[in-house]
């Protein structure tokens, strides 16, 4: 046996190319048979300047500017509107200061002052009305109007109306539609009179001895065939918009009807197929889609289709019915109008795919909560609540109610003025929680009712009617109410047990009754069912029991107060597991007047 010539020689420290040969460390056995650690990635020696910068106190370090709305950007809920576009729109709407600036019929202008806005001294168009009405009327140059129409040859205008809550979007699309209907009626009457005259001349030429037969009572040609349709997600909104349409019809003279699940089948049939005809129909998508399945002629004459609360009607639950109605009305449709208080990213993506030529009419303050709405924060984890959010909610309501009662002690139940009743909305994220919170508040002597999807349709309408009543409280009442809630934490503590009694008929019979009752105060505990489109003009305070999931819900919930230029206040109850960073950024954005993201 012959040994290798390398036996007994030291290991070679370099490879054949002269590079130092290192021990491989990327094998499973690289750490075996070692007497020293031999860490190769030892930290390099830092220079004196680096040591000084590292040991410098935090107060002396240059602070990097924090990114605005960092927590809100993580949610990615809303579609951004460039500030350059907002500025140009703001300069454009400053030229209009009265409804007389719009090319409307005289009867249409009279219906605005005498119907929809009756009782108001200063009748001035809102920003969304200044932006939308001229465009929907076609009061623009021919080049712009030609460009706005679809390029594939369809003579149908597609518009998206987006404005903050309580800004008058309903009147912004109703006024142009009703004006177009009245103009079409005049044109059709002239055409019909000329046709009848021609037919009469022909009959006389054929037989000069013919006798004209007596007229036969035939149904109206517009029976069951409306000219305009307004789609809304809930029966409460159908009633609300229907009342505005009815107020306009007293002066403008047109026929309207509202149908929803709140009415019986007989009432729906009599309203839709009335012998006197129908011009404007207000309905929910599911009901109208089912009617059109059995009678397709219902949608054969529609020239204007409005999809109000488009962010809700184009989601997964309403999209099939809404799309069916859009497809069936397209052959006769002249204007498709979508209306929403926000433009979520999901809606933005849907519109870019389905309606790429849709023209967007937005206001400068879109996605911004008005500055007239103040936002307070109650930290539930601190004293005196120590994590009891229900106690914090009841204590906040008692503080607001007592301050209002000090000025107006007479109760509505005792014959006092119902306009002095303080109405509050409490929003929760889950419908089971709404019933639980309402029962707790009733046990603490607060007149509270719950509103969610499980509430019957008739009771929903009756409950919301108490909070949508238009009030005309004097300014001193508003000032005293807002001053009483200026602090973030109400003054009373957990040892204070507010007296009261239960005033809700929708609560559980096992709910204990309190000894005393908070007078002149009504509370509605609701889910997002009560946050979309409801005109809660009588509500001055909104309490967010749960922090909303997205900024879209923030805007809709806080939009229930501070409507029509009035002042309002929102209070957020923040607990241990809530997103305090989101609440902080929403509050900063409201203070600066910035649009939320």
C-alpha positions as MATLAB code, in Angstrom:
seq = 'XXXXXXXXXXXXXXXXXXXXXXXXXXXXXXXXXXXXXXXXXXXXXXXXXXXXXXXXXXXXXXXXXXXXXXXXXXXXXXXXXXXXXXXXXXXXXXXXXXXXXXXXXXXXXXXXXXXXXXXXXXXXXXXXXXXXXXXXXXXXXXXXXXXXXXXXXXXXXXXXXXXXXXXXXXXXXXXXXXXXXXXXXXXXXXXXXXXXXXXXXXXXXXXXXXXXXXXXXXXXXXXXXXXXXXXXXXXXXXXXXXXXXXXXXXXXXXXXXXXXXXXXXXXXXXXXXXXXXXXXXXXXXXXXXXXXXXXXXXXXXXXXXXXXXXXXXXXXXXXXXXXXXXXXXXXXXXXXXXXXXXXXXXXXXXXXXXXXXXXXXXXXXXXXXXXXXXXXXXXXXXXXXXXXXXXXXXXXXXXXXXXXXXXXXXXXXXXXXXXXXXXXXXXXXXXXXXXXXXXXXXXXXXXXXXXXXXXXXXXXXXXXXXXXXXXXXXXXXXXXXXXXXXXXXXXXXXXXXXXXXXXXXXXXXXXXXXXXXXXXXXXXXXXXXXXXXXXXXXXXXXXXXXXXXXXXXXXXXXXXXXXXXXXXXXXXXXXXXXXXXXXXXXXXXXXXXXXXX';
ca = [
       0.000    0.000    0.000;
       1.344    3.406   -1.016;
       0.572    6.567    0.994;
      -0.364    9.844   -0.591;
       2.468   12.316   -1.014;
       0.337   14.976    0.821;
       0.455   13.098    4.072;
       2.208   15.116    6.749;
       2.106   18.394    4.824;
       0.253   21.525    6.143;
      -3.032   22.429    4.413;
      -2.832   24.679    1.406;
      -4.042   28.191    2.318;
      -4.708   29.284   -1.276;
      -6.439   27.792   -4.296;
      -4.636   27.209   -7.627;
      -5.544   30.770   -8.718;
      -3.899   32.337   -5.676;
      -7.128   33.228   -3.808;
      -7.320   32.399   -0.089;
      -9.105   29.174    0.567;
     -11.768   29.515    3.237;
     -13.698   26.923    5.040;
     -17.170   26.398    3.692;
     -19.851   27.468    6.110;
     -22.930   26.576    4.093;
     -22.856   22.855    4.854;
     -24.558   20.965    7.701;
     -21.158   20.002    9.159;
     -19.535   23.452    9.013;
     -19.676   23.955   12.770;
     -18.084   20.627   13.797;
     -14.606   20.192   15.341;
     -14.197   23.864   16.198;
     -12.570   25.247   19.310;
     -13.448   28.922   18.641;
     -16.657   30.562   17.467;
     -15.015   32.197   14.467;
     -17.899   34.562   13.726;
     -17.150   36.074   10.358;
     -19.890   38.772   10.341;
     -18.449   40.770   13.238;
     -19.768   44.347   13.467;
     -17.475   46.922   12.026;
     -16.040   49.643   14.205;
     -18.182   52.784   14.154;
     -16.718   56.200   13.644;
     -16.879   58.939   16.262;
     -19.611   60.807   14.349;
     -21.781   57.704   14.195;
     -21.390   57.161   17.925;
     -22.409   60.760   18.634;
     -25.501   60.511   16.443;
     -26.532   57.258   18.138;
     -26.137   58.663   21.652;
     -27.899   61.966   20.869;
     -31.104   62.467   22.950;
     -34.424   62.025   21.117;
     -35.438   65.637   21.677;
     -32.365   66.817   19.745;
     -32.888   64.472   16.768;
     -34.476   65.925   13.620;
     -38.034   64.545   13.537;
     -39.194   63.190   10.234;
     -42.606   64.523    9.205;
     -45.244   61.895    9.773;
     -47.160   60.817    6.699;
     -50.670   62.260    6.680;
     -53.468   59.719    7.139;
     -51.117   56.748    7.469;
     -53.717   54.605    9.254;
     -56.497   55.633    6.872;
     -54.363   54.764    3.853;
     -54.020   51.240    5.186;
     -57.784   50.821    4.804;
     -57.861   51.930    1.142;
     -61.608   52.493    1.251;
     -62.210   55.627   -0.815;
     -61.238   56.686   -4.294;
     -59.120   59.844   -4.284;
     -60.266   63.025   -6.043;
     -57.381   65.321   -7.145;
     -57.248   68.646   -5.344;
     -56.703   70.406   -8.659;
     -60.125   69.208   -9.783;
     -61.657   70.334   -6.496;
     -60.201   73.827   -6.938;
     -61.512   74.206  -10.486;
     -65.000   73.088   -9.429;
     -64.942   75.545   -6.545;
     -64.165   78.425   -8.901;
     -66.862   77.279  -11.311;
     -69.746   77.121   -8.831;
     -69.076   80.607   -7.473;
     -70.716   82.069  -10.577;
     -74.160   80.678   -9.621;
     -76.043   82.053   -6.648;
     -79.741   81.500   -7.461;
     -82.065   78.997   -9.155;
     -82.983   81.712  -11.656;
     -79.563   81.193  -13.256;
     -80.690   77.789  -14.520;
     -82.725   77.519  -17.769;
     -85.717   75.920  -16.052;
     -89.388   76.214  -16.846;
     -91.323   78.773  -14.824;
     -93.448   76.023  -13.284;
     -90.321   74.122  -12.229;
     -88.880   77.169  -10.480;
     -92.185   77.772   -8.705;
     -92.280   74.167   -7.488;
     -88.840   74.556   -5.881;
     -89.789   77.639   -3.885;
     -93.360   76.585   -3.124;
     -92.891   72.844   -2.677;
     -89.507   71.334   -1.900;
     -88.024   74.378   -0.150;
     -91.179   75.952    1.190;
     -90.760   77.879    4.424;
     -87.128   78.828    3.778;
     -86.252   82.492    3.412;
     -82.910   82.131    1.631;
     -83.274   79.715   -1.305;
     -79.775   79.227   -2.683;
     -78.532   76.198   -4.651;
     -76.073   73.940   -2.857;
     -72.699   73.093   -4.467;
     -73.900   69.778   -5.907;
     -76.976   71.505   -7.346;
     -74.792   74.173   -8.932;
     -72.612   71.476  -10.498;
     -75.251   68.938  -11.546;
     -78.342   70.860  -12.668;
     -76.725   72.705  -15.643;
     -75.094   69.507  -16.891;
     -78.229   67.362  -16.558;
     -80.238   70.060  -18.317;
     -77.747   70.100  -21.196;
     -76.935   73.741  -20.543;
     -73.378   73.597  -21.856;
     -71.568   74.012  -25.122;
     -72.270   71.574  -27.935;
     -68.663   70.379  -28.014;
     -68.731   69.425  -24.317;
     -72.161   67.799  -24.634;
     -71.058   65.822  -27.689;
     -67.965   64.644  -25.858;
     -70.013   63.624  -22.810;
     -72.173   61.252  -24.880;
     -70.957   57.741  -25.477;
     -68.549   57.376  -28.373;
     -70.214   54.197  -29.620;
     -73.187   56.144  -30.937;
     -75.599   55.661  -28.039;
     -77.433   58.858  -27.275;
     -77.477   58.244  -23.502;
     -75.871   60.493  -20.913;
     -74.139   58.741  -18.022;
     -73.501   60.769  -14.868;
     -72.257   60.153  -11.345;
     -73.347   62.686   -8.712;
     -71.078   62.542   -5.657;
     -71.389   65.009   -2.791;
     -71.161   65.046    0.978;
     -74.114   63.924    3.084;
     -76.954   66.404    3.581;
     -75.974   68.511    0.556;
     -79.227   68.296   -1.454;
     -78.398   65.534   -3.955;
     -82.076   64.489   -4.194;
     -83.145   67.884   -5.489;
     -80.068   68.028   -7.738;
     -81.302   65.136   -9.880;
     -85.070   65.579   -9.433;
     -85.240   69.153  -10.755;
     -83.651   68.415  -14.186;
     -85.627   65.183  -14.584;
     -88.991   66.800  -13.825;
     -88.163   69.728  -16.087;
     -87.384   67.299  -18.922;
     -90.652   65.421  -18.292;
     -92.723   68.606  -18.532;
     -90.963   69.626  -21.743;
     -91.587   66.170  -23.195;
     -95.276   66.394  -22.241;
     -95.641   69.682  -24.082;
     -93.909   68.282  -27.169;
     -95.983   65.092  -27.122;
     -99.211   67.078  -26.733;
     -98.341   69.181  -29.758;
     -97.480   66.093  -31.830;
    -100.679   64.366  -30.758;
    -102.842   67.358  -31.657;
    -101.251   67.561  -35.118;
    -101.774   63.824  -35.665;
    -105.430   64.002  -34.670;
    -105.960   66.992  -36.946;
    -104.462   65.101  -39.903;
    -106.609   62.034  -39.221;
    -109.758   64.149  -38.954;
    -109.039   65.820  -42.270;
    -108.568   62.444  -43.949;
    -111.844   61.101  -42.556;
    -113.737   64.162  -43.720;
    -112.282   63.848  -47.197;
    -113.279   60.190  -47.410;
    -116.836   60.534  -46.143;
    -118.354   63.921  -45.566;
    -121.489   62.343  -44.044;
    -119.641   60.332  -41.341;
    -120.695   60.805  -37.716;
    -117.987   61.004  -35.039;
    -118.530   58.213  -32.450;
    -118.558   59.100  -28.768;
    -115.184   58.747  -26.969;
    -114.456   55.438  -25.257;
    -112.966   55.414  -21.762;
    -109.583   53.937  -22.650;
    -106.737   53.639  -20.132;
    -104.137   56.360  -20.050;
    -101.221   55.650  -22.432;
     -98.745   55.980  -19.530;
    -100.535   53.472  -17.271;
     -97.867   51.184  -15.828;
     -95.186   52.853  -17.975;
     -93.310   55.548  -16.028;
     -91.033   58.069  -17.673;
     -88.526   58.260  -14.797;
     -87.517   55.718  -12.149;
     -85.635   56.352   -8.904;
     -84.115   53.256   -7.270;
     -83.376   53.252   -3.533;
     -82.098   50.498   -1.232;
     -84.689   50.660    1.592;
     -88.362   51.402    2.022;
     -87.513   54.270    4.396;
     -85.602   56.038    1.637;
     -88.459   55.360   -0.787;
     -90.825   57.157    1.582;
     -88.357   60.016    2.111;
     -87.684   60.684   -1.582;
     -91.345   60.105   -2.407;
     -92.356   62.904   -0.048;
     -89.999   65.308   -1.834;
     -91.399   64.281   -5.226;
     -94.943   64.704   -3.913;
     -94.137   68.200   -2.659;
     -92.865   69.169   -6.115;
     -95.954   67.741   -7.829;
     -98.334   70.163   -6.091;
     -97.097   73.008   -8.284;
     -95.527   71.233  -11.243;
     -98.495   68.870  -11.810;
     -97.173   65.406  -12.620;
     -98.092   61.904  -11.433;
     -95.806   59.950   -9.122;
     -95.967   56.754   -7.085;
     -93.759   55.028   -4.539;
     -93.761   51.271   -4.054;
     -91.799   49.106   -1.634;
     -92.154   46.105    0.647;
     -93.884   48.335    3.200;
     -97.052   48.335    1.059;
     -99.472   45.527    0.290;
     -99.625   43.974   -3.208;
    -102.998   45.612   -3.823;
    -101.639   49.092   -3.043;
     -98.606   48.487   -5.260;
    -100.793   47.367   -8.172;
    -103.191   50.305   -7.825;
    -100.367   52.833   -7.697;
     -98.302   51.425  -10.552;
    -101.236   50.700  -12.895;
    -103.353   53.719  -12.054;
    -105.817   54.654  -14.861;
    -104.571   58.259  -14.736;
    -101.055   57.166  -15.666;
     -97.682   57.590  -13.967;
     -94.649   59.779  -14.662;
     -92.181   59.144  -11.815;
     -91.798   55.858   -9.949;
     -89.794   55.490   -6.721;
     -89.039   51.882   -5.858;
     -86.524   49.347   -4.549;
     -84.577   47.246   -7.093;
     -85.756   43.818   -5.921;
     -89.448   44.719   -6.124;
     -89.216   46.455   -9.498;
     -87.099   43.663  -11.000;
     -89.674   41.056   -9.965;
     -92.517   43.145  -11.428;
     -90.651   43.571  -14.722;
     -90.284   39.808  -15.012;
     -94.055   39.375  -15.292;
     -94.733   42.668  -17.114;
     -91.771   43.858  -19.238;
     -93.744   46.878  -20.498;
     -93.206   48.589  -17.146;
     -89.654   49.495  -18.243;
     -90.388   50.122  -21.932;
     -90.868   53.900  -21.665;
     -88.212   54.936  -19.142;
     -86.089   57.886  -20.264;
     -84.418   58.750  -16.932;
     -83.085   56.170  -14.477;
     -81.621   57.252  -11.118;
     -79.652   54.838   -8.951;
     -79.516   56.610   -5.595;
     -77.069   55.337   -2.962;
     -75.124   53.712   -5.795;
     -72.416   52.378   -3.499;
     -75.085   50.174   -1.882;
     -77.193   49.318   -4.958;
     -74.132   48.138   -6.914;
     -72.739   45.826   -4.256;
     -73.180   42.072   -4.224;
     -76.656   42.042   -2.655;
     -78.347   44.558   -4.999;
     -76.183   44.353   -8.145;
     -78.139   41.547   -9.948;
     -81.496   43.325   -9.647;
     -80.037   46.751  -10.420;
     -78.165   45.477  -13.487;
     -81.343   43.792  -14.770;
     -83.258   47.064  -14.597;
     -80.426   48.972  -16.311;
     -80.274   46.448  -19.155;
     -84.043   46.499  -19.752;
     -84.294   50.290  -19.770;
     -81.240   50.925  -21.968;
     -83.108   50.963  -25.358;
     -85.265   53.959  -24.337;
     -82.943   55.517  -21.783;
     -81.690   59.076  -22.274;
     -79.968   59.648  -18.928;
     -78.498   57.234  -16.413;
     -77.751   59.013  -13.127;
     -75.860   57.442  -10.248;
     -75.878   59.235   -6.909;
     -73.720   58.621   -3.845;
     -72.193   60.397   -0.850;
     -68.893   58.537   -1.299;
     -66.947   56.868   -4.097;
     -65.491   53.666   -2.639;
     -62.723   51.941   -4.538;
     -65.035   49.024   -5.321;
     -67.559   51.373   -6.943;
     -64.792   53.190   -8.809;
     -63.495   49.920  -10.292;
     -67.010   48.789  -11.238;
     -67.811   52.049  -13.024;
     -64.541   52.028  -14.981;
     -65.351   48.553  -16.299;
     -69.128   48.835  -16.862;
     -69.484   52.558  -17.671;
     -66.090   53.847  -18.845;
     -67.646   56.996  -20.378;
     -69.514   58.034  -17.239;
     -69.072   61.691  -16.355;
     -68.349   62.402  -12.700;
     -69.920   65.459  -11.104;
     -68.333   65.935   -7.684;
     -68.235   68.753   -5.141;
     -65.087   70.352   -3.702;
     -65.756   68.901   -0.240;
     -66.355   65.303   -1.293;
     -65.145   62.750    1.309;
     -64.687   65.535    3.859;
     -66.766   65.795    7.025;
     -67.969   69.425    7.383;
     -66.226   71.592    9.946;
     -69.585   72.482   11.477;
     -69.600   68.913   12.862;
     -67.417   68.586   15.962;
     -65.964   65.236   17.006;
     -65.325   64.313   20.640;
     -63.611   61.199   21.955;
     -64.417   59.344   25.184;
     -61.694   56.942   26.360;
     -63.647   54.096   27.926;
     -60.572   52.515   29.535;
     -59.968   55.521   31.780;
     -61.788   56.546   34.909;
     -64.643   56.643   35.695;
     -65.738   53.917   33.238;
     -62.805   51.430   33.435;
     -63.776   49.587   30.249;
     -67.591   49.680   30.633;
     -68.616   51.067   27.249;
     -72.346   50.778   27.910;
     -72.011   52.892   31.046;
     -70.017   55.471   29.079;
     -72.744   55.577   26.421;
     -75.535   56.020   28.983;
     -73.548   58.653   30.879;
     -72.918   60.630   27.682;
     -76.604   60.584   26.763;
     -77.623   61.710   30.250;
     -75.154   64.598   30.092;
     -76.573   65.793   26.757;
     -80.192   65.289   27.824;
     -79.823   67.063   31.177;
     -78.192   70.090   29.533;
     -81.102   70.365   27.091;
     -83.706   69.941   29.830;
     -82.225   72.762   31.884;
     -83.250   75.151   29.104;
     -86.536   73.487   28.093;
     -87.876   71.403   30.987;
     -91.308   70.699   29.443;
     -91.612   67.173   28.114;
     -93.205   66.144   24.879;
     -95.265   63.544   26.743;
     -96.561   66.292   29.057;
     -97.800   68.472   26.238;
     -94.562   70.332   25.562;
     -93.262   71.336   22.178;
     -92.061   68.202   20.310;
     -89.513   70.341   18.487;
     -87.585   70.752   21.774;
     -87.083   67.002   22.154;
     -83.414   66.028   21.932;
     -82.885   63.203   19.460;
     -79.680   61.149   19.382;
     -78.402   58.361   17.167;
     -76.155   55.594   18.509;
     -74.396   53.457   15.885;
     -73.105   49.932   16.474;
     -71.436   47.473   14.100;
     -73.558   44.387   14.846;
     -77.332   44.077   14.893;
     -77.290   41.857   18.007;
     -75.436   44.628   19.814;
     -78.083   47.184   18.900;
     -80.770   45.346   20.849;
     -78.434   44.791   23.786;
     -77.426   48.458   24.003;
     -81.034   49.646   23.640;
     -82.171   47.441   26.521;
     -79.321   48.684   28.735;
     -80.165   52.316   27.996;
     -83.842   51.669   28.719;
     -82.849   50.152   32.066;
     -81.012   53.392   32.836;
     -84.119   55.505   32.206;
     -83.453   56.506   28.592;
     -86.147   56.283   25.913;
     -84.206   54.071   23.478;
     -85.272   51.830   20.599;
     -83.278   49.451   18.417;
     -83.236   49.471   14.611;
     -81.694   46.710   12.497;
     -82.507   44.303    9.672;
     -84.595   42.127   12.001;
     -86.961   45.018   12.768;
     -90.261   44.723   10.822;
     -90.702   47.105    7.892;
     -93.652   48.918    9.446;
     -91.841   49.495   12.727;
     -88.718   50.709   10.878;
     -90.770   53.367    9.157;
     -92.505   54.446   12.367;
     -89.233   54.589   14.299;
     -87.322   56.591   11.721;
     -90.243   59.009   11.346;
     -89.511   60.282   14.867;
     -85.931   61.155   13.876;
     -86.543   62.540   10.395;
     -89.073   65.142   11.531;
     -88.023   68.575   10.375;
     -87.593   70.931   13.292;
     -87.167   74.660   13.457;
     -85.505   75.118   16.825;
     -84.241   78.617   17.507;
     -80.484   79.260   17.402;
     -80.157   79.568   21.176;
     -81.283   75.942   21.565;
     -78.553   74.756   19.209;
     -75.948   76.813   21.000;
     -76.888   75.544   24.448;
     -76.897   71.930   23.319;
     -73.477   72.130   21.713;
     -71.977   73.985   24.674;
     -73.155   71.294   27.037;
     -71.222   68.613   25.141;
     -68.025   70.531   24.517;
     -65.918   68.282   26.726;
     -64.791   64.868   25.568;
     -65.617   63.112   28.879;
     -69.020   63.716   30.491;
     -68.837   65.009   34.061;
     -70.760   62.261   35.828;
     -69.109   59.080   37.087;
     -69.885   55.391   37.557;
     -71.349   55.917   41.028;
     -74.005   58.132   39.490;
     -77.016   55.991   38.650;
     -79.245   57.980   36.281;
     -82.911   57.602   37.177;
     -85.454   56.755   34.507;
     -87.873   54.337   33.055;
     -88.057   52.263   29.908;
     -89.848   53.999   27.075;
     -89.315   51.516   24.239;
     -92.006   49.173   23.092;
     -89.543   47.104   21.025;
     -87.429   45.975   23.979;
     -87.544   42.699   25.830;
     -90.286   42.361   28.486;
     -87.596   41.290   30.985;
     -85.864   44.675   30.736;
     -85.940   46.241   34.221;
     -87.664   49.595   34.520;
     -85.795   52.509   36.060;
     -87.317   54.639   38.778;
     -86.886   57.913   36.892;
     -86.904   58.878   33.262;
     -84.731   61.223   31.165;
     -87.327   63.589   29.728;
     -87.275   65.247   26.311;
     -84.736   62.741   24.937;
     -85.192   60.014   22.357;
     -82.388   57.630   21.335;
     -82.191   55.357   18.309;
     -79.615   52.534   18.465;
     -78.999   51.463   14.887;
     -76.655   49.622   12.604;
     -75.622   51.011    9.217;
     -79.272   50.592    8.198;
     -79.917   54.065    9.598;
     -76.759   55.692    8.227;
     -77.413   55.654    4.475;
     -79.353   58.546    2.997;
     -81.775   59.094    5.876;
     -82.487   62.818    6.244;
     -82.163   63.029   10.032;
     -82.465   66.785   10.186;
     -83.754   66.652   13.772;
     -80.626   64.880   15.066;
     -77.925   67.086   16.577;
     -75.800   64.413   18.293;
     -74.416   61.130   16.970;
     -72.650   58.639   19.249;
     -70.402   56.013   17.642;
     -70.606   53.156   20.131;
     -68.302   51.069   17.920;
     -65.490   52.546   15.856;
     -66.485   52.142   12.174;
     -64.581   49.624   10.090;
     -63.791   52.044    7.242;
     -63.784   55.757    6.542;
     -66.857   55.216    4.339;
     -68.844   54.268    7.446;
     -67.306   57.226    9.315;
     -68.600   59.650    6.681;
     -72.086   58.142    6.511;
     -72.568   57.879   10.274;
     -71.287   61.342   11.118;
     -73.287   62.642    8.149;
     -76.526   62.043   10.081;
     -75.871   65.298   11.941;
     -74.952   68.768   10.762;
     -77.250   68.544    7.750;
     -78.495   71.474    5.645;
     -75.873   73.830    7.080;
     -76.718   73.163   10.736;
     -74.205   72.466   13.473;
     -73.831   69.022   14.992;
     -71.616   66.903   17.191;
     -70.306   63.369   17.058;
     -68.864   61.407   19.998;
     -66.723   58.283   19.563;
     -66.403   55.740   22.380;
     -62.891   54.303   22.123;
     -62.052   51.095   23.960;
     -59.009   48.915   24.426;
     -59.281   47.016   21.146;
     -60.404   49.919   18.936;
     -58.310   51.658   16.286;
     -57.354   54.822   18.137;
     -54.985   55.857   15.333;
     -57.856   55.904   12.832;
     -60.027   57.987   15.172;
     -57.164   60.414   15.727;
     -56.567   60.896   12.008;
     -60.282   61.357   11.286;
     -60.425   64.022   13.969;
     -57.352   65.788   12.586;
     -58.782   65.671    9.068;
     -62.074   67.163   10.258;
     -60.218   69.967   12.050;
     -58.158   70.773    8.939;
     -61.090   70.383    6.568;
     -59.288   67.717    4.534;
     -60.885   64.907    2.569;
     -60.551   61.499    4.179;
     -58.937   58.659    2.258;
];
